[in-house]
Amino acid sequence: MKKKVAFLIMNMDKKGGTERVTSMISNSLSKKLDVYIFSCQNGKTPYFHVNKNVQVESLHGERIKNSILRKIYVFNNLYNRVKKNNIDIVIAVDVALFLYLLPLKALNVCKCISWEHFNYFINPIKMGTNFIEVTGNTVAIHHYEASWYTGNKKIKKLKYFLIPIKQFIKYQVFWRKLYE
């Protein structure tokens, strides 16, 4: 039986880099795994191409106006989908979204991973770095990116996974040189 992996993203309908890379990685992983993309809000019609075998679903957070109730509503929808589909791994495609995964992790429902897609130097040592330590696992596209987090004295323990996609290496080297 194939492993099941889900990505949790804010809104897959957007046309930013996070959505583009999520679609690329989902498409690639879908060759060997069952892949799901859950959008906290909207997200049923991705801007970027997603293979037909990748299941894209909305958690419909846009339906709830109160921000506290919206978080509860989105978590309940996420929890129900993870349980119903027997998902093995959920990846939060933004460390702030890991808030939704904390109960899943605490209840041992599935393995939970954070993916800090945003550039470390744009928003360093804010909320994201605190969540990265809580997750214990994070995803980096290149070893340069991982070294920015492992070099942060506030993060004591971090296991990271590299995704060595060739088109990102030049981008990461550019950012590193720009901020050093």
C-alpha positions as CSV (number, residue, x, y, z in Angstrom):
1,M,0.0,0.0,0.0
2,K,1.3,3.5,-0.9
3,K,2.1,6.0,1.7
4,K,-0.3,9.0,1.9
5,V,1.1,12.5,2.2
6,A,-0.9,15.7,2.6
7,F,0.2,19.3,2.3
8,L,-1.6,22.0,4.3
9,I,-1.4,25.4,2.6
10,M,-3.4,28.6,3.2
11,N,-4.9,28.9,-0.3
12,M,-3.8,26.9,-3.3
13,D,-5.8,29.2,-5.6
14,K,-3.1,31.9,-5.2
15,K,-0.3,32.4,-7.7
16,G,2.7,32.8,-5.4
17,G,5.9,30.8,-5.0
18,T,4.6,28.7,-2.2
19,E,1.7,27.5,-4.3
20,R,4.0,26.9,-7.3
21,V,6.5,24.8,-5.4
22,T,3.8,22.9,-3.6
23,S,2.2,22.0,-6.9
24,M,5.6,20.9,-8.3
25,I,6.5,18.8,-5.3
26,S,3.0,17.3,-5.1
27,N,3.1,16.4,-8.8
28,S,6.5,14.7,-8.4
29,L,5.6,12.8,-5.2
30,S,2.3,11.7,-6.8
31,K,4.3,9.3,-9.0
32,K,5.0,7.1,-6.0
33,L,2.7,8.3,-3.2
34,D,-1.0,9.2,-2.7
35,V,-0.9,13.0,-2.4
36,Y,-3.4,15.4,-1.0
37,I,-3.4,19.2,-0.8
38,F,-5.6,20.8,1.8
39,S,-6.2,24.5,1.6
40,C,-7.3,26.3,4.8
41,Q,-9.4,28.6,2.7
42,N,-10.7,28.2,-0.9
43,G,-8.1,26.4,-2.9
44,K,-10.3,24.1,-5.0
45,T,-9.0,25.5,-8.3
46,P,-5.2,25.8,-8.1
47,Y,-3.5,28.5,-10.2
48,F,-0.6,26.1,-11.0
49,H,-1.0,22.7,-12.7
50,V,-1.7,19.9,-10.3
51,N,-1.8,16.3,-11.6
52,K,-5.2,14.6,-11.7
53,N,-4.1,12.0,-9.2
54,V,-3.3,14.7,-6.6
55,Q,-6.5,15.3,-4.5
56,V,-7.0,19.0,-3.9
57,E,-9.6,19.9,-1.2
58,S,-10.7,23.0,0.7
59,L,-11.1,23.0,4.4
60,H,-13.5,26.0,3.8
61,G,-12.2,28.4,6.5
62,E,-13.5,31.3,4.4
63,R,-17.0,30.3,5.6
64,I,-16.3,31.4,9.2
65,K,-15.8,35.1,9.9
66,N,-14.6,34.8,13.6
67,S,-10.9,34.0,13.5
68,I,-11.0,31.8,16.6
69,L,-14.0,29.8,15.4
70,R,-12.4,29.6,11.9
71,K,-9.3,28.0,13.4
72,I,-11.4,25.4,15.2
73,Y,-13.5,24.8,12.1
74,V,-10.4,24.3,9.9
75,F,-8.7,22.0,12.4
76,N,-11.9,19.8,12.6
77,N,-12.1,19.6,8.8
78,L,-8.4,18.7,8.6
79,Y,-8.6,16.1,11.4
80,N,-11.6,14.5,9.8
81,R,-9.9,14.3,6.4
82,V,-6.6,12.9,7.8
83,K,-8.5,10.2,9.7
84,K,-10.9,9.4,6.8
85,N,-8.1,9.0,4.3
86,N,-5.6,7.4,6.7
87,I,-2.9,10.0,5.9
88,D,0.6,9.1,7.1
89,I,2.3,12.5,6.9
90,V,1.0,16.0,6.9
91,I,3.3,18.8,5.9
92,A,2.4,22.4,6.9
93,V,3.6,24.6,4.0
94,D,4.3,27.5,6.3
95,V,5.5,27.1,9.9
96,A,2.6,29.2,11.2
97,L,0.2,26.6,9.8
98,F,1.8,24.1,12.1
99,L,-0.7,25.3,14.8
100,Y,-3.2,23.1,13.0
101,L,-0.9,20.1,13.2
102,L,-0.1,20.4,16.9
103,P,-3.2,18.4,18.0
104,L,-2.5,15.8,15.3
105,K,1.0,15.4,16.6
106,A,0.0,15.3,20.2
107,L,-2.6,12.6,19.5
108,N,-0.2,10.6,17.3
109,V,-2.6,10.7,14.4
110,C,0.1,11.1,11.8
111,K,3.7,12.3,11.4
112,C,3.7,16.1,11.2
113,I,6.4,18.2,9.3
114,S,6.8,21.9,8.9
115,W,8.1,23.5,5.7
116,E,9.4,27.0,6.1
117,H,9.0,28.1,2.5
118,F,9.7,31.7,3.2
119,N,13.2,33.2,3.1
120,Y,14.8,33.1,6.6
121,F,16.3,36.6,6.2
122,I,13.1,38.3,5.4
123,N,11.4,37.4,8.7
124,P,14.2,36.0,11.0
125,I,13.7,34.8,14.6
126,K,10.0,35.5,14.7
127,M,7.1,33.1,15.3
128,G,8.3,30.7,12.7
129,T,11.6,29.8,14.5
130,N,9.7,29.0,17.7
131,F,7.4,26.6,15.7
132,I,10.3,25.0,13.9
133,E,11.8,23.8,17.2
134,V,8.4,22.5,18.4
135,T,7.9,20.5,15.1
136,G,11.3,18.8,15.4
137,N,11.2,18.3,11.6
138,T,11.3,20.9,8.9
139,V,11.9,20.9,5.1
140,A,14.5,22.9,3.3
141,I,15.1,23.1,-0.4
142,H,18.9,23.4,-0.1
143,H,21.5,22.9,2.5
144,Y,22.1,26.7,2.6
145,E,18.5,27.2,3.7
146,A,18.9,24.5,6.4
147,S,22.1,26.0,7.7
148,W,20.3,29.4,8.3
149,Y,18.0,27.6,10.8
150,T,20.6,25.2,12.3
151,G,22.9,28.2,12.9
152,N,20.2,30.0,14.9
153,K,21.1,29.8,18.6
154,K,17.4,30.0,19.5
155,I,16.7,26.7,17.8
156,K,18.4,24.0,19.8
157,K,17.2,20.8,18.0
158,L,16.2,20.5,14.4
159,K,16.0,17.6,12.0
160,Y,15.7,18.8,8.4
161,F,15.0,17.2,5.1
162,L,16.6,18.5,1.9
163,I,14.7,18.7,-1.4
164,P,17.5,19.2,-3.9
165,I,15.6,20.6,-6.9
166,K,18.0,22.0,-9.4
167,Q,16.1,25.1,-10.3
168,F,16.0,26.3,-6.7
169,I,19.8,26.0,-6.1
170,K,20.6,29.2,-8.0
171,Y,17.7,31.0,-6.3
172,Q,19.0,30.0,-2.8
173,V,22.6,31.0,-3.6
174,F,21.3,34.4,-4.8
175,W,19.4,34.9,-1.5
176,R,22.4,33.8,0.6
177,K,24.8,36.2,-1.1
178,L,22.3,39.0,-0.9
179,Y,21.9,38.8,2.9
180,E,25.4,37.8,4.0
